[in-house]
Amino acid sequence: MLVVSIFCASTAFAAPKPHVIAFGKWTAVKWYAGPEKPLDVRIRPLFVDTRLKEYTTGAPHEITDRLFVVRRMFRLNDALPAEATAQPRWVWERGGWLLVDRLTGRITQINLPEFDPFYSTASWYRDYVAYWVAQLGRRKPILKKPIGEPFAEDSPDSECPAPTWERQPTRVTFVPEQNEKITYAVHGHAVDVVSDVDDEEESGGQ
């Protein structure tokens, strides 16, 4: 007990390691928000102890002298499956909000219930945030539709060949072995891959 007490006491009075939180220079990127002309968005990197951690957009909101929030931007690989052997095709997407702790240097993705990174606009006051909810029913598939029963029970992957993707507009084509091909246009938007925000806008069919 004496050893434990001395260890805990010395730890409690140890000075925390200081962290340097800094933003880099602003730069302009193209945000492909839809099939129309891309939008110009200004972004800048966020560094912790000179190491790049995230890319951000917009002005940060100071919650306390220790905590602030800022909107996230991230790159998404837009390469089609047929282009898998080529270099990644990076496109910029707008994400959710990050909570940054100046004391610990920790960056946390904020889970805002039903916040849509594409449609929702957030307004901050102290540690409160207000925003419009554009899409409801989280954690549902974009599309779920039965197209028939399997024919060859002992042949893995034989019934459903890999679907084919297209971009601008985003479409996916299914070609079942015993059915006509089916093409769906996906009207949703990219999902912020590090958050719990799901993209649930149901697609239409052709």
C-alpha positions in Angstrom: 0.0 0.0 0.0 2.8 2.4 0.7 4.3 1.9 -2.7 1.0 2.4 -4.4 0.2 5.5 -2.5 3.6 7.1 -3.3 3.3 6.2 -6.9 -0.3 7.7 -7.2 0.8 10.9 -5.4 3.8 11.5 -7.6 1.7 10.9 -10.7 -1.0 13.3 -9.6 1.5 16.1 -9.3 3.4 15.4 -12.5 3.1 18.2 -15.1 1.3 17.2 -18.3 3.3 17.1 -21.4 2.6 20.3 -23.4 1.2 19.9 -26.9 1.3 22.4 -29.7 -1.9 22.7 -31.7 -1.6 24.7 -34.9 -3.3 25.2 -38.2 -1.4 25.3 -41.5 -1.9 27.6 -44.5 -5.2 27.9 -46.3 -5.5 26.3 -49.7 -8.3 25.9 -52.2 -9.6 22.5 -53.3 -12.5 21.2 -55.4 -15.4 19.7 -53.6 -17.5 17.5 -56.0 -20.8 17.9 -54.1 -22.8 16.6 -57.2 -22.5 16.0 -60.9 -22.6 19.7 -61.6 -19.7 22.1 -61.5 -17.5 21.4 -58.4 -17.4 23.9 -55.6 -14.3 25.7 -54.4 -13.6 25.1 -50.7 -10.9 26.5 -48.6 -9.2 24.0 -46.3 -6.1 23.9 -44.0 -4.3 21.2 -42.2 -4.5 20.7 -38.4 -1.2 19.8 -36.7 -0.5 18.3 -33.3 3.2 18.6 -32.3 4.1 19.3 -35.9 2.4 16.1 -37.1 -0.5 16.3 -39.6 -3.7 14.9 -38.0 -6.6 16.2 -40.0 -7.8 18.7 -42.7 -10.4 21.2 -41.7 -12.6 23.9 -43.2 -14.2 27.0 -41.8 -13.4 28.9 -38.6 -13.0 26.9 -35.3 -15.4 27.6 -32.4 -13.8 28.1 -29.0 -15.8 26.2 -26.3 -13.4 26.8 -23.4 -9.8 27.9 -23.2 -8.9 24.3 -23.6 -11.4 22.9 -26.0 -12.5 23.9 -29.5 -14.4 22.4 -32.4 -13.8 22.6 -36.1 -15.3 21.1 -39.3 -13.5 18.2 -40.9 -12.5 17.7 -44.6 -11.2 14.3 -45.8 -10.1 12.6 -49.0 -12.1 9.7 -50.4 -10.9 7.3 -53.0 -13.2 7.7 -56.0 -11.6 5.0 -58.1 -13.9 2.4 -59.7 -13.2 -1.3 -59.2 -12.0 -1.6 -62.8 -9.4 1.1 -62.0 -8.1 -0.8 -58.9 -4.6 -1.3 -60.5 -4.2 2.4 -61.1 -3.4 5.1 -58.5 -6.1 6.1 -56.1 -8.4 8.8 -57.4 -8.7 11.1 -54.4 -11.6 13.6 -54.1 -12.4 15.9 -51.2 -15.5 15.4 -49.0 -16.9 17.4 -46.2 -17.1 15.6 -42.9 -18.5 16.2 -39.4 -17.1 18.1 -36.5 -13.9 17.5 -34.5 -13.4 18.2 -30.8 -9.8 19.3 -30.1 -8.2 19.3 -26.6 -5.3 21.6 -26.4 -4.0 20.1 -23.2 -3.9 16.4 -24.2 -3.6 17.0 -28.0 -6.5 14.6 -28.5 -8.8 14.9 -31.5 -12.2 13.3 -31.2 -14.9 12.9 -33.8 -18.2 14.3 -32.4 -21.2 12.1 -32.9 -24.1 14.5 -33.7 -27.3 12.5 -33.9 -28.8 12.5 -37.4 -26.4 15.2 -38.5 -25.9 15.0 -42.3 -22.4 16.1 -43.5 -23.9 17.3 -46.8 -27.1 19.0 -45.9 -26.8 20.0 -42.2 -25.4 23.4 -41.1 -24.4 23.7 -37.5 -24.4 26.8 -35.3 -22.4 26.8 -32.1 -22.9 28.6 -28.8 -20.8 27.7 -25.8 -20.9 23.8 -25.9 -24.3 23.8 -27.5 -24.9 23.1 -31.2 -28.0 23.6 -33.3 -28.5 22.2 -36.8 -31.1 21.1 -39.3 -31.7 17.3 -39.6 -31.9 16.4 -43.3 -32.0 12.6 -43.2 -33.6 10.3 -40.6 -33.5 6.6 -39.9 -29.8 6.0 -39.3 -28.0 2.7 -39.9 -30.2 1.5 -42.7 -28.9 0.3 -46.1 -29.1 2.7 -49.0 -30.9 0.0 -51.0 -32.4 -3.4 -50.0 -34.4 -5.3 -52.6 -34.9 -9.0 -53.2 -34.4 -10.1 -56.9 -35.0 -13.8 -56.7 -33.9 -17.2 -55.3 -30.5 -18.7 -55.8 -30.2 -21.5 -58.4 -26.8 -23.1 -57.7 -26.5 -23.8 -54.0 -23.0 -25.3 -54.2 -21.4 -22.7 -56.4 -20.1 -19.7 -54.4 -20.2 -16.3 -56.1 -21.8 -17.9 -59.2 -25.2 -16.4 -58.7 -24.3 -12.8 -58.3 -21.3 -11.4 -60.2 -19.7 -8.3 -58.7 -21.8 -5.2 -59.5 -20.4 -2.5 -61.8 -20.1 1.1 -60.6 -20.2 4.3 -62.6 -19.6 7.9 -61.5 -21.2 11.2 -62.4 -23.9 10.3 -61.9 -23.2 7.6 -59.4 -24.9 4.3 -60.6 -24.5 0.6 -59.8 -25.5 -2.2 -62.1 -26.4 -5.7 -61.0 -26.4 -8.6 -63.5 -27.9 -11.7 -61.9 -27.3 -14.9 -63.8 -31.0 -15.7 -64.2 -32.4 -12.2 -64.4 -32.1 -9.1 -66.5 -29.6 -6.5 -65.4 -30.8 -3.8 -62.9 -29.3 -0.4 -62.6 -29.8 2.0 -59.7 -28.9 5.6 -59.4 -27.5 6.4 -56.0 -28.6 9.9 -54.9 -26.9 9.8 -51.5 -23.5 11.4 -50.6 -20.2 10.3 -49.2 -20.1 9.0 -45.6 -17.5 10.4 -43.2 -15.6 7.2 -42.7 -14.4 8.0 -39.2 -17.7 9.0 -37.7 -21.0 7.3 -36.9 -22.9 9.3 -39.4 -24.5 7.1 -42.0 -25.7 8.0 -45.4 -29.2 6.6 -45.7 -30.9 8.4 -48.6 -32.7 5.7 -50.5 -31.7 5.5 -54.2 -34.1 5.4 -57.1 -34.0 2.8 -59.8 -33.9 2.6 -63.6 
